Amino acid sequence: MIGLILRWMLAIVIAFFIGKLVSKLRLPAILGWLIAGMLLGPYAFQLIPDQLINAAYYQTIIHVLECAVGFMIGTELVWKRLKAYGKALIVTTLTQSLGTFVLVSAVFSIIFWMAGVPIYLAFLFGGIALATAPAPALSIVQEFHTKGPVTKTLIPMAALDDMVGVAVFFTTVAVVARHISGNGMPLYMIPVMVLLPLLIGFATGFPAGKLLKKEANKAKTLSILLGMVLVTAFVGYLCNTYLMPSPLLNFMLMGMAFSATFSNMVTEERLEQIIRDFNPLLGIFMIIVILNLGAPLDFHAILGAGFYTLVYIIVRAFGKYFGARFGAKITGMQPTVQKYLGFTLLPHSGVSLVFTGITVSILAGPAPECAGIIQGTIAAAAVLNEMIAVVVAKKGFEWAGELSGAEK
């Protein structure tokens, strides 16, 4: 165990330097972290082997860090700021997420009908496609200090998009599972998976807000934050292990709800101080979370990418971009949001792999051939899409004029 942890720590250091090298090329450091994950993961040099990735203690640490990364979303969910977006934010989230689900499902329904593949598989593709992985785009925000309407829209949208993605995906999975095997997740569990992380975050965020209201030095502030993040993750772990039929709760949503709760309880000045104190740690946590996203990606899948993979990437990108553009336009959002928000929503790998794993486990028994199709397609898409999407997301911020002055 100690040997595996030392190898993991070495991998984190290597990822840091690869990120620095990539940033010298004026590309997001996250691309370097993802590449490091693929190179150091189980499919290449195995510095991060399957034995570590599947270890319970490793998964627990990653869940804690995901909870901490949710801080970046939650601290932007201050009611005074959100009132200006309100309806527009909700409508645009729904048009880009549900629009992607409908478009991907429709296109693959036609393709699978012509190929003699069960049509229900198309809706599982759509359920996986609509979700956006918030960590990659947020890491670009963190690295380049982006500021402007696109950034202000993206960060709260990341939280809403996660909730919509979980609800639609698990509803689709439950319906398909009942159709092919007569079994499946009870439908009442779907709102539980969305609401329980939010309730956990609120329950721990409220006492944290009471403690953080008072002015405190950096050491005390960080002690309160880290202590309460650990409490949040621990409560989430207990619920995930003993209340859920299988571990399904989203820890980033818990962290988001936790930080959103205390962010609405403290003054603007105190919140700025908290964010400033926590940002150095957040940068380290982002590297580890992104490295973990890259490790399960098999770069060999690029060689096996076929027609389904290419269609999936293109149609999903089309749905995300034009869905966001349509929603932003009909709600009167600023022109830069209408034109460029969609580009920042393309990263996908972490969520897609989690959803794919759940889908494959359900299909493996009753429909193994369909499990093979979805696993091969999404694995290849995760690698190809992420390499492209990270660069395109950064260009979206650049075209919107929201990169820091030094970067421009």
N, C-alpha and C positions, 0 to 999 in steps of 0.2 A: 504493500500500500504506500509506504513512504517513497519507494522508488518511483511509483507511478505519479505521485504528487510532484516530486522533483522534476520528472520529465515534463509534466504539465506546466510547471513554473518556467522551465526553459523554453517551452513552446510559446508562452505568453511574451517572454522577452524577445524571442525571435520575431513574433508577430508585430511587436512594437516597432522594431527596426525596419521590417519590411514595409510597414505603414509609412514610416518616415521616408524611406526610399521612394515609394510610390508618390508621396506628396511632393517630392522634389520634381516630379514629372507633371506637376499641376493637376494631379488626379486625386480623388478623395482617398484618405488613408484607409478607409474602410475596405477599399478594393484590395489593398495589401493584406489586411487582416483576414479577408475571405480567402485570398490565395494562400496565405500561410496556413489557414485551417485545412484547405484541401491537400496541401503538400505535406503537412505534418500529421494528418489524420490517418485513419486505418487503411486507406486506399493507396497510400504512397509510403512515406518514411516511418509511419506508425509511432511517432513520438507521442501522439495522442491515440492510443489503441482502443479497440472495441471494449477491452476489459475495463478501461477507465470510463469511457462514455456510458457504459451500461451499469456502472457501480452506483449504488444507492446514495453514497455520500457525495459523489460528483453531481448527480442530478439535484440533490438537495442544495448544494452550493450554487448551482446555476439558477435554481428557482429563487434563492435569496437575492442574487444579483439582478435577475429579471424584475423582481419586486423593487429593487433600488433604481433600476433604469426607468421604471414607471414614474419616478420622481420628475423626470423631464417633461412628461405629458401633464401630470397633475398640477404642477406649479403654474401652468398656463391656463388652467380651468378656473380662473377667478371670475366670479359672477359679474363683477363690474365690467370686465373686459368682454365677456361672452355676450352680454346683452346686445352689443352692437351687431353681432353676427346672428344669434338666435335662429330664426326660421331658415335663413339662407344656409347656415352651416348644416342643419339637419337635412334639408332638401338636397343639397349637393352631395352629402354623404350617401343618401339613399339612391340618387341617380347614378353615381359612379359605381357603387357596390352592387345594387340590384340590377343595374343596367349590364354590368359585366356578367353576372350570373345568368341573366336571360340570354344575352348574346352568345356566350360560350355554350350554353345548353342547347340553343337553337342550332348553331352551326354543327356541333357534334351529333345532334340528333339526325340531321340530314346525312352526315358522313357515315355514321354507324348504321343507319337504315340501308344505305347503299352497300355497305360492307357486310351486312348480315350480323352485326354485333348488337347485343341487347341495348335498346334505347335508354333504359334507366341509367346506363353508364354515363351518358351524356350529361345528366343532371348532377351526377357526382363530380364530373369534371367542372361543371359550373359552380358547384358548392365549394370546391377547392380554389377555383380561380378568383372568386370575388374578394378574398381576404388580402390585405396588404400587410407586409411585415414592417412594423413601425421603426424598429431599431436602425436599419440602414439609413433611412432618410433623416432620422433624428441625429445620427452620428455626423451627418453632413452639416446639419444645423449647428451642432456643437463645435465641429472642427473649424468651419468657416465663419462662425458668428453671424449667420444670415439674419437679416431683419427686414421686415416689410409685410405686405398683405398676404403673400403666398405662405410665408413662414407662420404668420398668425392664424391662418386658416388651417394649415396642415397639422399643426400640433394638436389642437382639440379634435380635429377630424380623425387623427390616429386612434384616439380613444373610442369615438363613436363607431368607426369602421371595424374595430375589433369586436364590439358588441354585436353589430349587425352580422359580421362574418360568422361568429360563433352560433348565433341564432339560426341563420339560414343553413349553414353546413350541417348542424346536428339535426335540424328538422328534416333535411333531405336524406341524411343517413338513416334516420329512424324510419322514414317512409319506405326507403329502398329495402332496408333490412326486413321489414314486415312483409314486403312484397315477395322477396326471394326465399325467405326461410320461415316466415310466420313469427319470428322473434324480433326483438329489437329493443332499443332503449325506450323506456316509458316516455311519452310526450311531455309529461309534467317535469321531467328532468331538464328540459331545454331552458325554460326560464330560470331554473335554479342555477344552471351553469353561467348564465349571464349576470344574475342578480347577487348570487352568493359572494363572488369576489368583491363586488361593490360594497356589500354590507360589512364584510370583513375589514376592508379598507377604511370605511367610515368609523367602525367600532374602535380601531386603533388610532385613526387620525385625529379623533376628537380629543383624547387625552394628550396626544402629542401637541395639538394646537394650544392646549392650556399651558403646557410646559414651555413651548416655544414663543409664547406671547411676550414673555419677559426678555429684555435685553440680556445677552450672554456673550461670553468670549467664544472664539472659534472652537476650542476644545470641548466646551460644554455643549455647544450647539451640535457638533458632530456626534458627541456621545448620545445625546437624546435621539437624533435622527437614526443613527445606526442601531441603537437599542430597539427603537420602535419598529424599524424595518425588520429586524430579526423576530420581534414579536408577531408582526403581520405575517411573515413567511411561515412561522411556526403554527399559527392558527390555521393558515391555509393548508399546511401539510397535514394537520390533524383532520380537517374537513375532507381533503382529497383522499386520505387513506381510509377513514372510517365511515364517512357519510356517502361518498360517491361509489357507484358500481365499479368504476375504474378511474385512475388519476386523470382528470380532465379539466381541472380549474386553471384559469389563466392568471399566473402570478404577476404579470405586468399590469393587468387590470387592477389587481389588489393594490399594487404600489401606486398606480395612478389615483385610485380612490382615496388611499391613505394621504397622499401629498395634496390632492385637491381639497380634502377636508381641512387640513391645517392651514393651507394657503388662503382659504377664505376666512380664517379666524385671526390672522396676524395683520399688522399694518403693511402697506406697500413697501415702506423703508425696511422693515424687519424681514420681509420676504426676499427683498433684493440681497440682504446680508446673508440669509440662509442659503440662497442659490449660489452666491459667490463663494461661501465657505465649502459647499458640497461639490462644486464643479470639478476640482482636481480628482476627487475620488470617483466621480461619475465618469470621467474620461477613462480611468483604469477599468471600471466595470464594463464600459462599452466595448473595450478591446476584448475582454474575456467572453462576453456574450456573443459578439460577432465571430470570434474564433470558434466558439461552439457551434454557430450556424454553419461555418465553412467545413468543419471536420467531417460531418456525415456526407458531404457532397463528393460523389465519385466522378473525377474528371474524365474517366474512361467513358462515362455516359455520353459525352459529347460525340464520341465516335459512333455510338449507337443511336444517335438522334435521328428520327425519321419524320415522316409526313405528319403524324399526329402531334409530335413535339413542336414542329415549326408552326403548324396551324394554331396550336394552343397558345404559344408565345405571342403571335401576331394578333389573334382575336382578343386575347386578354388585354393586351396593350391598347387596342382599338377601343374596347369597352371602357377601360379606366380613363383614357384621355378624353374621349368624346362624352362619356357619362359625366365627368367632372366639368367639362366645358359647358355642356347643356345646363346642368344644375346651377352653375355659377352665373350663366347668362340670364336664365329666367328669374333668378332672384336678385339681379342687379348688382352682383359683386364687381369689384374693380377689374378693369381690362386685363391687368397682369395675372390676376387669379384665373380669369376665364381662359387665358391662353396657355398658362404654364403650370397650373396646379396639377394637372393630369400627369405630367412628366415625373413629379415627385412621388407619385403613388404606384410606380411600377415595381419596386423591390418586393420580393414575394417568398424567398426561399424558406425561411424558418417556419412560417405558418404552413406553407404548402407541404413541407415534409411531415409535419405533425399530423395534418389532416390526411395526408396520403397513408401514413402508417395506420391510422384508425380505420380508413376505408379498406385497406388491404386485409387487415385482421378480420373484418366483417365478411369480405368476399372470398377469403381463402378457402373456406369450407364449401359453400354452395356454388361458387362460380370462380374457380381458380384461374381460368383463362382470362376473365375480366380483371382479376387482381393483377395478373401479369401485365396487361395492357396499361392499366392506370399507374402501376409502379414504374414501369419502364419509361412511360411518357413524362411523368412529373419529375422523375429523377433527372432525366436529361434536361428538361425545361428549367429545373431549379439551377443547374450549373450555367447553362447558356443565358437564361434571363438575368441572373444576378450579375454576371460579368458586364452585361450591357446596361441593365437598369440603374446600377450605381452611378455610372458615368452620365447617363441621360438625366438622372435626378439632379446631379450637380449642375449640369447644363441648364436645367429648368430654373434653378435658383439664379444662375448667371444671366440667362436671358431676361429674367424678371427684374434684374438689377438689384438683387438682395445679398450679394456677397459682400464681405467686409471691404473697406477701402483698400487695404493692403493687398488683398487677393486680386481685386480688379486692376 
